[in-house]
Amino acid sequence: MEDLGRGASYTVPCDDYVHVVEFSPFDSGSAASLLAYGGNQYVVVGTCRFQEEDMEVEGVEFTTLRVFHHALRVDCLAWSPESRLDKLPQLIRFCTAAADRKVRLLTSDLQNQHEVKVMEGHTSYINHLVFEPTEGKQMASVSDDHTCRVWDLEGNETTTFRLRSPGVSVCWHPEDAFKLMVAEKKGTIRFYDLVTQQAILSLDCGQSPLMSADWCLTNTIKVGAVTGSDWVIWDITRSSYPQEKRPAHVERAGNFRWSRVNENLFSTTGCPGKISSQLLVHHLGHPQPVMIGSATVGAGLSWHRSLPLCVIGGDRKLSFWMTEM
C-alpha cells in the first residue's frame, strides 16, 4: 500500500488550464510516448519519457512536437493508430470535439503539411470519441443528442445508432473492427455489430447516472464504469448485471479508465469543479484503493501504454501518478 492522499509523482507545467489529456494507446515507433493535451484554444502534442523507462531521465521529460491552434476549447480527444514518429514523413493524427458540436480530424507531418477536416452532424454536446484501433480508418463519437455516429476519414457519417439517453462513452474492440461499445447516461451499455448495425449485448448498471465506461483492452470480457459515486465491473460472459460494485467517491464520480498493462488495475476520478478532485487507483484484488491522489481540479484521465502510470490535467499543469504494483 502506498501513502494515501499523496501528490503527483511527476508534473509538467503548461501555459493554460488543461481540459483534456490523452496518451496515445498505440505504438508510434518511438521509445517515448505520444501525449496530447487540450487547452482553451489549442492542442499541444508532445512526447513523454519517464525515469522508469530510461535511467537518464530525471522524473519526466516532456518534449513539445507541435502546438495546434483550435478554434474553441477542446472537450475530448482521441488518437489515431496511424500516428508514427519512426517513418518519414512523420504522421500525427487525432480527432477532437468542441462545444460547437463538431468533430475535427487533425493530420500533420510536423513540418508544413497540416490538414483539419470538420465533421458536422451532432446536434448537441459531444462527450467522447474513439478511433477504430486496427487500421484507424474510422472514428466514433457519442453525444447528448442520443446518438452514436461513425465517421470515415473523409468526414462522411457512415452509421448512426439511436440511443435512449445521452451517450457518455464509446469504445472499439481492440481486435474486432466491427464491435463497438456505447455507454448511455441512464445506466445501459450496449455492444453493436457494425455489419448488421444491431445491438448484440447489453449491460445494466442498475442505477444512474452513468458518467463514464471503459472496455478492458487486456481482457475484453471485462467492462467497467462509474455510476453515481460508485464504480461497477462486469464480466460480460456471466451476467448483464455487475459482478462487483463499490463506493468510490464522496460525491459523483467523473471518469473510469482501465490500465493498459494490468487487467485488474483501473482508475476513477471525482467530477471536476470541486476545490480538489480525487484520483483513485483501484486493484480488483484489494478492498481499498491502492492509491489516492489529490489534485486541484483535475480534468481528463489517461493511462500510459506500457507503465502503470496515469495522467490528469489541471490548472497550468499535467500531473502524473505512478502506481507501485
N, C-alpha and C positions, 0 to 999 in steps of 0.2 A: 504494500500500500504506500502511496505517496502522501506527502503533506497535503492536507485538504485546504482548498481555498488559496492556491498559490498563483503567483503572477506568471506571465508567459515565459516559456523557455527562451524565446528569441523575439525581438521586434525589429521591424523595418519602418523607418519614417516615411510618410507620404505627404504630399502637398495639400491634401484636402480630406474631407470626410470620405471614407471608403464605404460604398453601399453594397458592393458585391465583390467576392473574390473566389477564383476557381483555379486549382491546379489542373493542368491537363492530365486526364486519366490515361493518356496514350503515350507510347514510346515515341519520342521526337528524334531519336538518333543522337541525342546529346547526353553527356553524363549529367548535366544539370537538368532540373525540372522546369518545364514551362509553367508560368503562372500569369494570370491576368487579373487586374482589379479595376473596378469602375468607380469613378467619382461623379461629380455633378455634370461635367460636360466633356469627359474624356475617358478613354480606356488605356491603361498602361500595361504593356506586355513585356515581360522580362523572364529571366531565368534565375532559379534559386539553387544554391548548393549549401549543404549543411555539414557541420563538423562530423556528424555520424557517418557521412558518406566519404569525406575527404579530410584527412588529418591536417591538411594545410589551411583549411578554412577555420577561422575563429568564429564560432557561433553560426551565423548565416551570412552568405554572400549573395546579395541581390544585384543583378545586372539588368538595367533597363535596355530593352531592344528597340522599342518604339512607343511613342505616345500617339494614340489615335484620337482625333477630335470627334466628339459625339454630340450631336445637337442638343440632347436632353440628358437628364440623369439616367444612369444605367440601372435598370431594375433587376435584370437577370442576364446571365451569360453562359454560353456552352462552347466547348472546344470541339473542333473537328479532328478526327483521327488522321486527316491528311496533313496536318501541321508537321513540318520536318525542318530540322536545322542542319542535317548532315548531308543535304544534297544542294547543288547549285542549279538554278536559283533556289534560295530557301523559300519556304512557304509557311505563312501564318494564316490560319483561317478559323474564325469563330463567329458566333452569332449573338446578338444582344436583343433585349426588349426594353422598351421605354414607355413612358406614360402616354405617348401618342398612339398606343395600341398597335405599333408597327414592329415587325421583326426586321433587324438589319443583319445582313451577311457581309462580313468584312474579310477581304482577302488581300494579302500583301506579300511582296518578296523581300520586305525590309529595306529595299533600295528605293526605286522610283515608281514601281508598279503597285498601285493601290486601287481597290475597287470596293464600292459599297452597293449592295443590292437591297432595296427596300421592299418588304412584303406586307401587303395590306389585306385585311380580311377580318381580323378580330374586331369586335365592336365594344370590348371592354378591356380592363387591365389584364395584362399577360403575367402569369405567376411563375412559369417555369419553362425551360427549353432543354432540348437534348438533341444530339446528333446520332444518327444510326452509326454504331461503333465499328462495323467491319469494313465498310467502304467509304462511309462519310458522304454519301450522295443524297441523303435525305435528312430533314430535321423535323422535329415535332414540337408543338407548343400547346400549352393549356391556359385557359383564361377564365375570368369571371363571367364571360359571356356564355358559359355552359357548353363550350366546345373544346375538343382536342383537334388540332389541324396538323396535317402532314404536308411538308413542302419539299420541292426539289430545289437543286442549286440554281435553277433559272428563276426561282421565285414563284413558281406555279404551285397553287394549292392542289394536292393530288387526292387527298382523302380528308373527310370531316366526320368526326364522331360526335353525335349529340349527347351531352351529359345531362344528368338530372339535377346537378348543382354545380357551383363553380369548380373548375379543375385546378388543383393546387400543385400536383407533381406529375411528371411524366418520365418514364424510364424505358430504355430499349434493352431487350435481351442481349447479353454480350456476344452470343454466337448465332442466334436465330434472328435474322434481319426482319422477319415477318411477325415478331411478337412484341407487343407494346403494352406497358402497364400504365394505367391512368388512375390517379387518386382524386377523389372528389371530397369537397369540404363537408358534405353531410355524413361522411364516415364510410363510404364504399370505395373499394379498389377493384377495378376491372382489368382483365387481360384481354387484349384484342388480337385477332388474327388479321393481318393487313391484306391477306389474299382474299379471304371471304368477307372481310370487313364486319365480322361478327364478334361479339364478346364470347370468350371460351371459358372463362372462370371469373367468379367474383368473391371478394373477401369482405367481411363486415366487421367494423370496429366495435359495434355495439354502443358507440357514443359519438358525439360530435362536439365542437368542430374538429375535423381532421385538418391539421395545418401543413403537414409535410410527410412524404413517404419515400422510401428508397428500396430498391431491389438489391439484395446482396449479390454482388457480381462474382464473388469467390465460391458461393454456394447458392445457386438460383432457386432452391426450394424455400429460401428464407426471404421474408419481406418484413420491413419494419416501418413504424410510423409514430408520430406524436399526435395525440388527440386530447383536447382539453389540457390538463397538466401532466398526463401520463405518457409513457412510451408503451407500445404494444408490438409484439413479434408474432408472425405466423410461420407455420410450416405448411406450405401450400399443398403438400401431399396428404396432410392429415385432416384438416378441418378448415371451414371458411371462417371460423372464429379464432381469435388469437390464442396461441399456446401460452404466452407469457404476457403479463401486464404489470407495470409498476408505476407508482407516482414518481415523477422526475423533478418537476419544478413547482415552486410555491404558487406562482401564477401560471398563465398559459405558456405552453412550450411553443417554440417557433420552428425549429429545424430538426430533422433527423437525417443522419448520414452514416452509412456503413464504412468501416475501414476497408481499404483496398488490399490489405495484406493479411487480415485475420478475420475469419468469418464470425467470430464471437465478440468482436470489438466494434462499438459504434458510439457516436456522439450525438448529443442533443443540446440545443441552446434555448434559453428563455426568449420570449418576444423582446426585440429591441425597443427602446423607448423608455426603459427603466434607467435609473441612475447607473446601476451596474447590472450587466447581463451576465448570467452564468453560462459557462460552457461545462457540460458534464460529459465525461468519457466513461462508458459502461462496458462491462465484460459479462457475457452471459453466465459465466461460472461464479460470479461474485454477487452477493445480495446488495451491496452498496456500490455507488460509483467508484471506479478506481482512480479517478482524478476529478477534482473540481477546480476549474479555473475561473477567476473573476476578471472581467474586462469591462471598462467603461463603455457602455452601449455598443455592443457588437452587431455587425451585420454580415450576412453571408457565412458559410461554413463549408470547408472542403478538406478532404484528406489527400495526403501525398500518395503518389503512385506506388512507392516501394518502402516507405518508412511508416511506423505507427505515429504519425505526426499530423496534426490538423491546424488549420489557419482560420482566423476570423478577422474581419475588417473592423475598423473603429475610427475614432476621430484622429485623423492625420497619422495613422499607423496601421500596420499589419501585425497581428500577434500570432505567434506560432507556439503550439504546445506539443511537446514530445511525451508520449506515454511509455513509461518503462514497462516492458512486458515481462 
